[in-house]
Amino acid sequence: MSQDTTIASGTASGEAFEKAASDIGADPELIAAFSLIEQDARALLEAANLLADAATGEQMTQALDYNLRMWVAIKVMVTDPANALPNEIKSNLKQLAEFIARVTLGAGQGQLDDRKLQHLIAINLHIAEGLTRGQQDKLVRNRAYQVWDREGRPEGKAEEHWQQAEQEIAALLATPSA
C-alpha cells in the first residue's frame, strides 16, 4: 500500500476477498463492510510500519505525515453525525486522533522521543487488530446462521455450526490475495 492510499480505498486483495467470500455464500453487505474494514486496518498497519521503519529524518517526516492524515480522516469520520458507531467508540477514536495530532506536532518541534513513537505504533497496531477481529466475529456469526438455516434450523447444534463457520471464515481469510 502506498503512502497516498487513504482509508477505505479499493485494493486487489479486497476484491479477491469479496470473490472468495461470495463463493461460500457470505452476505454481500457484510463482505463489503469487512473489505472496507480490512483496508482501514491495512492502512493503520502501513502507518505503523512506516513509523517503525523510518531510518532518516525525511522518512520519519513522511511517516508522521501519513499517520496524521489518516488519523485526521478517522476524526472526521467519527465526528460525522451520520456515523453509526457507538458514542463511546467515537469519543475514544476522537481522543486518540487528538493525541496523535499533539504528538505529531510536537515531533515537528523536536519532541518525539522513542517512547512516544512506540505509542503511535502501538495505537495503530491495536486499532487495526480490533477492527479485523470485530469484523471477523461478524462474518463467523453470519456464516453460522447461514449454516443453521441451510440445515433446517435444528436445535442443539449451535456449537457445531459456530465451529464450522469459524473454520470456513479462517480459510477464507487465509486465501492468498489475487
KAQUI-V950810 format. One record per residue. N is the residue number from 0. PSI is psi in degrees with one decimal (999 if undefined). OMEGA is omega in radians with two decimals (NA if undefined). BURIAL is I if it has 24 or more other ideal C-beta (glycine too) atoms within 12 Angstrom, else O. Layout:
BEGIN
<<N/PSI/OMEGA/BURIAL> <N/PSI/OMEGA/BURIAL>>
END
This chain:
BEGIN
<<0/133.3/-3.11/I> <1/166.2/3.12/O> <2/-20.9/-3.14/O> <3/-6.5/3.14/O> <4/135.3/3.12/I> <5/166.8/3.12/I> <6/136.1/3.06/I> <7/29.6/3.05/I> <8/159.4/-3.08/O> <9/146.4/3.07/O> <10/157.0/3.10/I> <11/-37.5/-3.13/O> <12/-33.8/3.08/O> <13/-39.6/3.11/I> <14/-40.5/3.11/O> <15/-41.2/3.11/O> <16/-46.5/-3.14/I> <17/-42.4/3.14/I> <18/-47.0/3.14/O> <19/-40.3/-3.14/I> <20/-41.0/3.14/I> <21/-28.2/3.10/O> <22/-28.0/3.11/O> <23/5.9/3.05/I> <24/20.9/3.12/O> <25/150.7/-3.12/I> <26/126.8/-3.09/O> <27/-38.8/3.13/O> <28/-39.8/3.12/O> <29/-38.8/3.11/I> <30/-48.1/-3.12/I> <31/-42.5/3.13/O> <32/-44.1/3.14/I> <33/-41.6/-3.13/I> <34/-44.2/3.12/I> <35/-42.9/3.12/I> <36/-42.5/3.12/I> <37/-40.2/3.13/I> <38/-40.1/3.08/I> <39/-43.9/3.13/I> <40/-41.3/3.12/I> <41/-37.8/3.11/I> <42/-40.6/3.08/I> <43/-41.3/3.10/I> <44/-40.3/3.11/I> <45/-43.3/3.12/I> <46/-42.9/3.11/I> <47/-43.6/3.13/I> <48/-42.3/3.12/O> <49/-42.4/3.12/I> <50/-44.3/-3.09/I> <51/-32.8/-3.04/O> <52/-5.4/-3.09/O> <53/118.5/-3.09/I> <54/-18.2/-3.13/O> <55/166.0/3.11/O> <56/-39.1/3.12/O> <57/-42.6/3.10/O> <58/-39.1/3.12/O> <59/-41.3/3.10/I> <60/-44.5/3.12/O> <61/-42.1/-3.14/O> <62/-43.6/3.12/I> <63/-39.2/3.11/I> <64/-45.3/3.12/I> <65/-47.0/-3.13/I> <66/-44.9/-3.14/I> <67/-44.9/3.12/I> <68/-39.7/3.13/I> <69/-43.9/-3.12/I> <70/-29.7/3.01/I> <71/-42.2/3.09/I> <72/-40.7/3.12/I> <73/-43.8/3.14/I> <74/-42.6/3.10/I> <75/-43.3/-3.13/O> <76/-45.1/-3.06/I> <77/-17.1/3.09/I> <78/-4.5/3.07/O> <79/123.2/-3.13/O> <80/-24.2/-3.14/O> <81/-9.1/-3.12/O> <82/128.7/-3.03/O> <83/1.0/3.11/O> <84/149.9/3.05/O> <85/146.2/-3.08/O> <86/-36.8/-3.13/O> <87/-41.7/3.13/O> <88/-43.5/3.12/O> <89/-42.6/3.13/O> <90/-44.1/3.13/O> <91/-43.9/3.13/O> <92/-38.2/3.10/I> <93/-44.0/3.12/I> <94/-40.4/3.09/O> <95/-42.9/3.13/I> <96/-41.0/3.13/I> <97/-39.4/3.08/O> <98/-45.4/-3.12/I> <99/-38.4/3.10/I> <100/-44.1/3.13/I> <101/-45.8/-3.13/O> <102/-42.0/-3.12/I> <103/-43.8/3.11/I> <104/-37.3/3.07/O> <105/-34.7/3.12/O> <106/-34.4/3.11/I> <107/-19.1/3.11/O> <108/17.1/3.10/O> <109/21.2/-3.07/O> <110/27.6/3.14/O> <111/101.3/3.07/I> <112/173.0/-3.07/O> <113/-36.6/-3.14/O> <114/-45.3/3.12/O> <115/-39.6/3.10/I> <116/-44.0/3.12/I> <117/-34.0/3.07/O> <118/-44.7/3.12/I> <119/-45.4/-3.14/I> <120/-46.8/-3.11/I> <121/-39.9/3.12/O> <122/-49.3/-3.13/I> <123/-43.5/-3.13/I> <124/-43.3/-3.12/O> <125/-41.2/3.13/O> <126/-41.9/3.11/I> <127/-44.4/3.12/I> <128/-44.3/3.13/O> <129/-40.1/3.12/O> <130/-49.7/-3.07/I> <131/-37.1/3.13/I> <132/-43.3/3.13/O> <133/-43.2/3.13/I> <134/-35.8/3.11/I> <135/-40.9/3.09/I> <136/-40.0/3.10/O> <137/-41.7/3.12/I> <138/-42.4/3.13/I> <139/-45.9/3.14/I> <140/-45.4/3.13/O> <141/-44.0/-3.12/I> <142/-40.1/3.11/I> <143/-39.3/3.09/I> <144/-42.9/3.13/O> <145/-42.2/3.13/I> <146/-46.8/3.12/I> <147/-45.7/-3.13/O> <148/-44.5/-3.14/O> <149/-34.2/-3.12/O> <150/12.3/3.08/O> <151/19.4/3.08/O> <152/50.7/-3.14/O> <153/150.3/3.10/O> <154/151.5/3.05/O> <155/9.9/-3.12/O> <156/17.9/-3.08/O> <157/-45.0/-3.13/O> <158/-44.1/3.14/O> <159/-44.2/-3.14/O> <160/-39.1/3.14/I> <161/-45.1/-3.14/O> <162/-40.9/3.10/O> <163/-44.6/3.14/I> <164/-41.6/3.11/I> <165/-43.2/3.14/O> <166/-43.6/-3.13/O> <167/-43.0/-3.13/I> <168/-39.7/3.08/I> <169/-41.2/3.11/O> <170/-39.3/3.12/O> <171/-44.6/-3.12/I> <172/-23.0/3.11/I> <173/-7.7/3.14/O> <174/127.1/3.13/O> <175/144.5/3.10/O> <176/150.8/3.10/O> <177/999/NA/O>>
END
